[in-house]
Amino acid sequence: MVLTIPLVLLLAVVAVMLLRFRAVGAGAAVVVALFGFYLADTGAADTVNQLVTAVTGALADTGR
């Protein structure tokens, strides 16, 4: 059976865990979240999306 987890959910869990264990402050988490929203509006969004797709595809292939 294959389990699929959306990347945004995985990143949200990591962010919550970092905040919970005080590895990062709330201010830094807000800045990073806002940076992500602004990055999505730039021309770099397609490149970042392709990079993440390639990396997750490569990770999926290593498990076989």
MIVODREN-485846 format. One record per atom (N, C-alpha, C, CB): residue number from 1; residue in one letter; atom name; x, y, z. Coordinates in pm, whole numbers. Glycine has a CB too. Layout:
residues N
   num   residuo   atomo        x        y        z
   NUM         A      CA        X        Y        Z
...
END
This chain:
residues 64
   num   residuo   atomo        x        y        z
     1         M       N       83     -117        0
     1         M      CA        0        0        0
     1         M       C       89      124        0
     1         M      CB      -95       -1      121
     2         V       N       52      222      -81
     2         V      CA      127      347      -92
     2         V       C       54      455      -13
     2         V      CB      147      389     -241
     3         L       N      126      525       73
     3         L      CA       69      635      151
     3         L       C      118      766       92
     3         L      CB      107      623      301
     4         T       N       26      852       57
     4         T      CA       62      981       -1
     4         T       C       28     1092       98
     4         T      CB      -12     1002     -136
     5         I       N      129     1175      127
     5         I      CA      110     1288      218
     5         I       C      142     1415      141
     5         I      CB      201     1274      347
     6         P       N       50     1511      140
     6         P      CA       81     1637       72
     6         P       C      202     1706      137
     6         P      CB      -42     1731       76
     7         L       N      286     1762       54
     7         L      CA      408     1827      102
     7         L       C      376     1942      197
     7         L      CB      492     1877      -15
     8         V       N      270     2016      168
     8         V      CA      235     2129      254
     8         V       C      197     2080      394
     8         V      CB      120     2211      192
     9         L       N      132     1964      403
     9         L      CA       98     1908      534
     9         L       C      224     1866      609
     9         L      CB        3     1789      519
    10         L       N      315     1804      539
    10         L      CA      441     1761      601
    10         L       C      520     1882      651
    10         L      CB      525     1680      501
    11         L       N      528     1987      571
    11         L      CA      599     2108      611
    11         L       C      530     2177      729
    11         L      CB      611     2205      494
    12         A       N      398     2173      732
    12         A      CA      324     2232      845
    12         A       C      354     2156      974
    12         A      CB      172     2232      817
    13         V       N      359     2025      966
    13         V      CA      391     1944     1085
    13         V       C      532     1975     1134
    13         V      CB      376     1794     1053
    14         V       N      626     1987     1042
    14         V      CA      764     2020     1080
    14         V       C      769     2157     1146
    14         V      CB      858     2015      957
    15         A       N      698     2255     1090
    15         A      CA      697     2389     1148
    15         A       C      637     2389     1288
    15         A      CB      618     2485     1058
    16         V       N      528     2316     1306
    16         V      CA      465     2308     1439
    16         V       C      559     2241     1538
    16         V      CB      332     2231     1431
    17         M       N      628     2136     1496
    17         M      CA      722     2068     1586
    17         M       C      838     2160     1623
    17         M      CB      775     1939     1520
    18         L       N      889     2235     1526
    18         L      CA      998     2329     1556
    18         L       C      952     2435     1656
    18         L      CB     1048     2397     1428
    19         L       N      829     2484     1640
    19         L      CA      777     2581     1735
    19         L       C      755     2517     1872
    19         L      CB      646     2640     1683
    20         R       N      703     2396     1873
    20         R      CA      674     2329     1999
    20         R       C      800     2303     2080
    20         R      CB      602     2197     1973
    21         F       N      907     2262     2014
    21         F      CA     1032     2233     2084
    21         F       C     1123     2354     2094
    21         F      CB     1104     2120     2015
    22         R       N     1068     2470     2060
    22         R      CA     1138     2598     2070
    22         R       C     1270     2600     1994
    22         R      CB     1163     2632     2215
    23         A       N     1275     2528     1882
    23         A      CA     1393     2531     1796
    23         A       C     1393     2656     1709
    23         A      CB     1400     2404     1708
    24         V       N     1275     2715     1697
    24         V      CA     1260     2838     1620
    24         V       C     1152     2921     1690
    24         V      CB     1224     2810     1468
    25         G       N     1169     3052     1688
    25         G      CA     1070     3139     1752
    25         G       C      950     3163     1662
    25         G      CB     1134     3271     1788
    26         A       N      843     3213     1722
    26         A      CA      721     3240     1648
    26         A       C      744     3346     1541
    26         A      CB      609     3283     1742
    27         G       N      825     3446     1572
    27         G      CA      855     3551     1473
    27         G       C      924     3495     1351
    27         G      CB      941     3658     1536
    28         A       N     1020     3407     1372
    28         A      CA     1091     3346     1259
    28         A       C      997     3259     1176
    28         A      CB     1211     3262     1308
    29         A       N      907     3189     1242
    29         A      CA      812     3104     1169
    29         A       C      720     3190     1082
    29         A      CB      728     3020     1268
    30         V       N      676     3304     1134
    30         V      CA      591     3394     1055
    30         V       C      667     3450      936
    30         V      CB      539     3509     1143
    31         V       N      792     3488      957
    31         V      CA      873     3541      847
    31         V       C      891     3437      738
    31         V      CB     1011     3588      899
    32         V       N      919     3313      776
    32         V      CA      938     3206      677
    32         V       C      808     3178      602
    32         V      CB      988     3077      747
    33         A       N      695     3178      673
    33         A      CA      566     3156      607
    33         A       C      535     3267      508
    33         A      CB      454     3145      712
    34         L       N      558     3391      549
    34         L      CA      535     3504      459
    34         L       C      628     3499      338
    34         L      CB      553     3637      533
    35         F       N      754     3458      360
    35         F      CA      848     3444      249
    35         F       C      796     3342      149
    35         F      CB      987     3403      301
    36         G       N      739     3234      198
    36         G      CA      683     3132      109
    36         G       C      569     3186       26
    36         G      CB      634     3013      190
    37         F       N      480     3265       88
    37         F      CA      370     3324       13
    37         F       C      420     3421      -93
    37         F      CB      274     3395      107
    38         Y       N      517     3505      -57
    38         Y      CA      570     3600     -154
    38         Y       C      650     3529     -264
    38         Y      CB      658     3703      -85
    39         L       N      721     3424     -231
    39         L      CA      795     3348     -330
    39         L       C      701     3284     -432
    39         L      CB      878     3240     -263
    40         A       N      583     3243     -386
    40         A      CA      486     3182     -476
    40         A       C      436     3280     -582
    40         A      CB      368     3128     -396
    41         D       N      447     3408     -556
    41         D      CA      402     3510     -651
    41         D       C      510     3550     -752
    41         D      CB      356     3633     -577
    42         T       N      631     3501     -737
    42         T      CA      740     3540     -826
    42         T       C      756     3439     -939
    42         T      CB      871     3552     -748
    43         G       N      846     3470    -1030
    43         G      CA      877     3380    -1139
    43         G       C      952     3256    -1093
    43         G      CB      957     3451    -1244
    44         A       N     1005     3260     -972
    44         A      CA     1080     3145     -919
    44         A       C      989     3033     -874
    44         A      CB     1167     3190     -803
    45         A       N      860     3058     -865
    45         A      CA      768     2956     -814
    45         A       C      770     2830     -900
    45         A      CB      626     3012     -808
    46         D       N      772     2846    -1033
    46         D      CA      776     2728    -1120
    46         D       C      905     2649    -1102
    46         D      CB      761     2770    -1266
    47         T       N     1017     2719    -1089
    47         T      CA     1145     2653    -1070
    47         T       C     1149     2578     -937
    47         T      CB     1260     2755    -1077
    48         V       N     1100     2641     -832
    48         V      CA     1096     2575     -701
    48         V       C     1005     2453     -706
    48         V      CB     1048     2674     -592
    49         N       N      892     2465     -772
    49         N      CA      799     2354     -784
    49         N       C      862     2237     -861
    49         N      CB      669     2399     -853
    50         Q       N      932     2266     -968
    50         Q      CA      999     2162    -1046
    50         Q       C     1109     2095     -964
    50         Q      CB     1058     2220    -1175
    51         L       N     1183     2175     -886
    51         L      CA     1290     2120     -802
    51         L       C     1232     2026     -696
    51         L      CB     1370     2234     -735
    52         V       N     1125     2069     -629
    52         V      CA     1064     1985     -526
    52         V       C     1007     1858     -588
    52         V      CB      953     2063     -452
    53         T       N      946     1870     -705
    53         T      CA      893     1752     -774
    53         T       C     1004     1654     -809
    53         T      CB      817     1794     -900
    54         A       N     1117     1705     -857
    54         A      CA     1229     1619     -893
    54         A       C     1287     1549     -770
    54         A      CB     1339     1700     -963
    55         V       N     1302     1623     -662
    55         V      CA     1359     1566     -540
    55         V       C     1266     1460     -481
    55         V      CB     1387     1676     -436
    56         T       N     1135     1490     -475
    56         T      CA     1043     1390     -419
    56         T       C     1032     1269     -510
    56         T      CB      906     1452     -396
    57         G       N     1043     1290     -641
    57         G      CA     1043     1177     -733
    57         G       C     1165     1089     -715
    57         G      CB     1036     1226     -876
    58         A       N     1281     1154     -694
    58         A      CA     1403     1079     -671
    58         A       C     1398     1001     -540
    58         A      CB     1524     1172     -672
    59         L       N     1341     1065     -437
    59         L      CA     1327      996     -307
    59         L       C     1231      878     -319
    59         L      CB     1278     1093     -198
    60         A       N     1126      894     -396
    60         A      CA     1031      785     -415
    60         A       C     1094      669     -490
    60         A      CB      907      834     -490
    61         D       N     1182      700     -585
    61         D      CA     1247      594     -662
    61         D       C     1350      518     -580
    61         D      CB     1314      652     -785
    62         T       N     1410      581     -478
    62         T      CA     1511      512     -398
    62         T       C     1448      408     -306
    62         T      CB     1592      612     -316
    63         G       N     1319      421     -280
    63         G      CA     1252      325     -193
    63         G       C     1212      196     -263
    63         G      CB     1131      387     -133
    64         R       N     1233      188     -391
    64         R      CA     1189       69     -466
    64         R       C     1298      -33     -478
    64         R      CB     1142      108     -604
END
